[in-house]
C-alpha cells in the first residue's frame, strides 16, 4: 500500500512540474508584464529598474526555479489588475467555487445513482423511459442555456430564487460560507442544479450500464440459485460491484466540475475562481491565469490520488496484482 502511494506521489510531482512549466511560459509569451504594471508615462529607467527588481533579467531556468519554489509555498506574486497578492484573491474566491462544486456532485450522486439503479432494474418500464429521455435532454443542452432558462423561469417569471450573487455569507475567519443563511441557500440552488445536471445524467447512465452488466454475471445467477432474496441480490451484491467504476468517474468529474464551473459562475455572477480567471484573461493578468492553472492541476492531482487509493481499497484484484508484482 505504501509503495503504491509513493509511486502515485512521484507521478504527481512530475505532473505538477510539467503544469508549472506551462504556467511559467505564460509570463514569456503573453505580453510584457512590465507594461501591465506601470503607466504610460513611466520612463525607460523606471521600467528597467522594475524589471531588475522582479528578476526578469535573470536566465529562464533561474526564473522558473524561483517561480516553482514560490508556487510550492502558495506565493503566486501580485495581480496586475487588483494590485494584491494572488493567493489572497484565490483564498477569497475558493470557498464559493468549492461549495458550488461540492453541492453539485452531492446532488448528482443523490439523484443519479437511484435513477441509474431503477432504470437498470426496470429497463422497459414507463418511468425508466421517462428518466432516459430526461437524461438525453440534460446531456444535449448546453450548460449556459440551462442556466438562462432557469433564471427566466424561477427568477423572472416565478420570482422564487435570486438570479445572481451568493446571497448573505457568514465569515468564519478562514472560510466564508453562504450555507448558514437562508439567502445563501436560495442563491446557490439554481447554479448548483445547473452545474449538476450533466453530472447527474452521466452518473445515471453509468450506473444503469453497470447494473445491466452485473445482473448478467454468473455470481448473480448463483446467488439467486441459492435462494437469496431478490432485493438482497440487487442491492447487496450487484450495486456494490457497480460502484467501483462510479468512484473513478465521480472523482475525475469532481475535478472537471471545479475547473469548468466558469460558465455557470459567469451566467449566475457567482463570485468564484472561474469568474476571477475570466477577469484575469480580459485584463491579461498573467499571475492570476498561471495561479489558476496550477491550482486546478493541483486539484486534479489530489483527487486522482484519492481515487486511486479508494480504487485500490475497494477492488481486491489490484491488491493481488500488486502482491504478485512485489513477489
C-alpha positions in Angstrom: 0.0 0.0 0.0 2.8 2.4 1.0 4.7 1.5 -2.2 1.6 2.2 -4.3 1.0 5.6 -2.6 4.7 6.5 -3.0 4.6 5.7 -6.7 1.5 7.9 -7.2 3.1 10.7 -5.3 6.1 10.6 -7.5 3.9 10.8 -10.6 2.0 13.7 -9.1 5.3 15.7 -8.5 6.2 15.2 -12.2 2.7 16.3 -13.3 2.9 19.5 -11.2 6.3 20.3 -12.5 5.0 20.0 -16.1 2.0 22.1 -15.4 4.2 24.6 -13.6 6.4 24.9 -16.7 3.3 25.6 -18.9 2.1 28.2 -16.4 5.5 29.8 -16.4 5.6 30.1 -20.2 2.5 32.4 -19.9 4.9 35.0 -18.5 7.1 34.7 -21.5 4.6 34.8 -24.4 1.5 36.6 -23.2 2.9 40.2 -23.3 5.4 42.1 -21.3 4.4 42.2 -17.6 6.1 45.5 -17.1 3.6 47.1 -19.5 0.8 45.9 -17.2 2.4 47.1 -14.0 3.5 50.7 -14.9 1.7 53.6 -16.5 2.4 55.0 -20.0 4.3 57.9 -18.5 6.9 55.6 -16.9 10.5 56.3 -18.1 12.7 53.6 -19.6 15.0 53.8 -16.5 12.0 53.1 -14.2 11.0 50.2 -16.4 14.5 48.7 -16.3 14.7 49.2 -12.5 11.4 47.4 -12.0 12.5 44.6 -14.4 15.7 44.1 -12.5 13.8 44.2 -9.1 11.4 41.5 -10.3 14.3 39.3 -11.6 13.0 39.4 -15.2 16.6 39.8 -16.5 17.7 36.5 -14.9 18.2 33.4 -17.1 14.9 31.5 -17.8 15.9 28.4 -15.7 16.6 30.7 -12.7 13.2 32.4 -13.2 11.4 29.0 -13.5 13.1 27.7 -10.3 12.1 30.8 -8.4 8.5 30.5 -9.8 8.2 26.8 -8.8 9.7 27.4 -5.4 7.3 30.3 -4.7 4.3 28.4 -6.1 5.1 25.4 -3.8 4.6 27.8 -0.9 1.5 29.4 -2.3 3.2 32.6 -3.5 2.0 33.4 -7.0 3.0 37.1 -7.0 0.8 40.2 -7.3 -2.2 40.7 -9.5 -1.6 43.3 -12.2 -5.2 44.4 -12.1 -6.1 44.2 -8.4 -2.6 45.2 -7.0 -3.0 42.5 -4.4 -1.3 39.1 -3.7 -2.9 36.5 -6.0 -3.1 34.0 -3.1 -5.4 36.4 -1.2 -7.7 36.7 -4.2 -7.8 32.9 -4.6 -8.5 32.5 -0.9 -11.5 34.9 -1.1 -13.0 33.1 -4.2 -12.1 29.5 -3.4 -14.8 28.8 -0.8 -17.6 29.9 -3.3 -16.3 27.6 -6.0 -15.7 24.6 -3.7 -19.2 24.9 -2.1 -20.8 25.1 -5.5 -18.9 22.2 -6.9 -19.4 20.1 -3.8 -23.2 20.6 -3.7 -23.4 19.8 -7.4 -21.6 16.5 -7.0 -23.7 15.6 -4.0 -26.9 16.4 -5.9 -25.7 14.4 -8.9 -25.0 11.3 -6.7 -28.2 11.5 -4.6 -30.3 11.7 -7.8 -28.2 10.0 -10.4 -27.5 6.7 -8.5 -31.1 5.9 -7.6 -32.2 6.7 -11.1 -29.5 4.6 -12.6 -30.4 1.6 -10.4 -34.1 2.0 -11.2 -33.5 2.2 -14.9 -31.1 -0.7 -14.8 -33.6 -3.0 -12.9 -36.7 -1.9 -14.8 -35.3 -1.1 -18.3 -38.6 -1.5 -20.1 -40.8 0.4 -17.6 -42.5 3.7 -18.4 -40.7 5.6 -15.7 -37.3 4.3 -16.9 -38.1 5.6 -20.4 -39.0 9.0 -19.0 -35.7 9.1 -17.0 -33.7 8.1 -20.1 -35.5 10.9 -22.1 -34.8 13.5 -19.4 -31.1 12.4 -19.2 -30.8 12.7 -23.0 -32.1 16.3 -22.7 -29.7 17.0 -19.8 -26.7 15.8 -21.8 -27.7 17.6 -25.0 -28.5 21.1 -23.8 -25.5 23.4 -23.2 -25.0 24.5 -19.6 -25.3 28.2 -20.3 -28.7 27.7 -21.9 -30.0 25.6 -19.0 -28.8 28.4 -16.6 -30.6 31.1 -18.7 -33.8 29.0 -18.8 -33.7 28.5 -15.0 -33.2 32.2 -14.5 -36.1 33.1 -16.8 -38.4 30.6 -15.1 -37.6 30.7 -11.4 -36.3 34.3 -11.1 -38.1 36.4 -13.8 -41.5 34.6 -14.0 -42.0 33.0 -10.6 -39.7 35.2 -8.6 -38.8 32.4 -6.2 -35.0 32.5 -6.4 -32.3 35.2 -7.0 -30.7 35.2 -10.4 -27.2 36.3 -9.4 -24.8 36.6 -6.5 -24.0 34.4 -3.5 -26.5 35.9 -1.0 -25.6 36.8 2.6 -22.4 35.0 3.7 -21.0 34.2 7.1 -17.3 34.9 7.8 -15.8 32.1 9.8 -12.3 33.6 9.7 -10.7 31.1 7.4 -13.8 30.4 5.4 -16.8 32.3 4.1 -20.0 30.3 3.6 -23.5 31.1 2.4 -24.7 27.7 3.6 -25.5 29.1 7.0 -28.0 31.7 5.8 -31.4 31.4 4.0 -30.4 33.9 1.3 -27.2 31.9 0.7 -29.2 28.7 0.2 -31.6 30.4 -2.2 -28.7 31.8 -4.2 -26.9 28.5 -4.6 -29.9 26.4 -5.7 -30.0 27.5 -9.3 -26.3 27.4 -10.1 -25.8 24.1 -8.2 -28.7 22.4 -10.1 -27.4 23.8 -13.4 -23.9 22.5 -12.8 -25.2 19.1 -11.5 -27.5 18.3 -14.4 -24.8 17.0 -16.8 -23.1 15.0 -13.9 -26.4 13.6 -12.9 -27.2 12.2 -16.3 -23.7 10.9 -16.6 -23.9 9.1 -13.2 -27.4 7.7 -14.1 -26.3 6.3 -17.4 -23.1 4.8 -15.9 -24.8 3.1 -13.0 -27.5 1.8 -15.4 -25.0 0.3 -17.8 -23.0 -1.3 -14.9 -26.2 -2.7 -13.3 -27.2 -4.3 -16.6 -23.8 -5.8 -17.0 -23.5 -7.0 -13.4 -27.0 -8.6 -13.4 -26.0 -10.8 -16.2 -22.9 -12.2 -14.5 -22.7 -15.8 -13.2 -22.3 -15.0 -9.5 -25.6 -13.1 -9.6 -27.2 -16.2 -11.1 -25.6 -18.4 -8.4 -26.8 -16.0 -5.7 -30.4 -16.3 -7.0 -30.0 -20.1 -7.3 -29.0 -20.2 -3.6 -32.4 -18.7 -2.8 -31.1 -15.2 -1.7 -33.9 -12.6 -1.8 -34.1 -10.6 -5.0 -33.7 -7.3 -3.2 -30.6 -8.5 -1.4 -29.1 -9.7 -4.7 -29.8 -6.4 -6.3 -28.6 -4.0 -3.6 -26.0 -6.1 -1.6 -24.3 -7.9 -4.4 -24.9 -6.1 -7.7 -24.9 -2.5 -6.5 -21.7 -2.9 -4.5 -19.8 -4.0 -7.7 -21.5 -1.3 -9.7 -20.0 1.4 -7.6 -16.3 0.6 -8.3 -16.2 2.4 -11.7 -18.6 5.0 -10.4 -16.0 6.1 -7.8 -13.4 6.6 -10.5 -15.7 8.6 -12.8 -17.0 10.8 -10.0 -13.5 11.5 -8.8 -12.5 12.7 -12.2 -15.7 14.6 -12.7 -15.2 16.5 -9.4 -12.0 18.0 -10.8 -13.8 18.8 -14.0 -16.7 20.5 -12.2 -14.2 22.7 -10.3 -12.2 23.5 -13.4 -15.2 24.1 -15.7 -17.6 25.9 -13.4 -16.5 29.0 -15.2 -19.6 29.1 -17.4 -22.1 28.6 -14.6 -20.3 31.2 -12.4 -20.5 33.6 -15.3 -24.2 33.1 -16.0 -25.2 33.5 -12.3 -22.5 36.1 -11.5 -21.2 33.7 -8.9 -18.1 35.1 -7.1 -15.9 32.1 -7.5 -12.5 31.3 -9.0 -13.9 30.8 -12.5 -15.0 34.5 -12.7 -11.7 35.6 -11.3 -9.9 33.6 -14.1 -12.2 35.2 -16.7 -11.4 38.7 -15.4 -7.7 37.8 -15.4 -8.0 36.8 -19.1 -9.8 40.1 -20.0 -7.1 42.2 -18.4 -4.2 39.9 -19.3 -3.5 39.4 -15.6 -0.9 36.7 -16.1 -0.2 35.9 -12.3 -3.9 35.1 -11.9 -4.0 33.0 -15.1 -0.9 31.0 -14.1 -2.1 30.6 -10.5 -5.5 29.3 -11.6 -3.8 26.8 -14.0 -1.6 25.5 -11.2 -4.4 25.3 -8.7 -6.7 23.4 -11.0 -3.9 20.9 -11.8 -3.3 20.5 -8.1 -7.0 19.7 -7.5 -6.9 17.1 -10.3 -3.7 15.5 -8.9 -5.1 15.3 -5.4 -8.5 14.0 -6.5 -6.9 11.4 -8.8 -4.6 10.3 -5.9 -7.6 9.8 -3.6 -9.5 7.9 -6.3 -6.5 5.6 -7.0 -6.3 4.8 -3.3 -10.1 4.2 -3.0 -9.9 2.0 -6.1 -7.0 0.1 -4.5 -9.0 -0.4 -1.3 -12.3 -1.4 -3.0 -11.0 -3.6 -5.7 -9.1 -6.7 -4.3 -7.8 -7.6 -7.8 -5.4 -4.6 -7.6 -4.0 -5.7 -4.3 -3.4 -9.2 -5.6 -1.7 -7.8 -8.8 0.4 -5.6 -6.6 1.4 -8.5 -4.4 2.4 -10.6 -7.4 4.4 -7.8 -8.8 6.3 -7.4 -5.5 7.0 -11.2 -5.4 
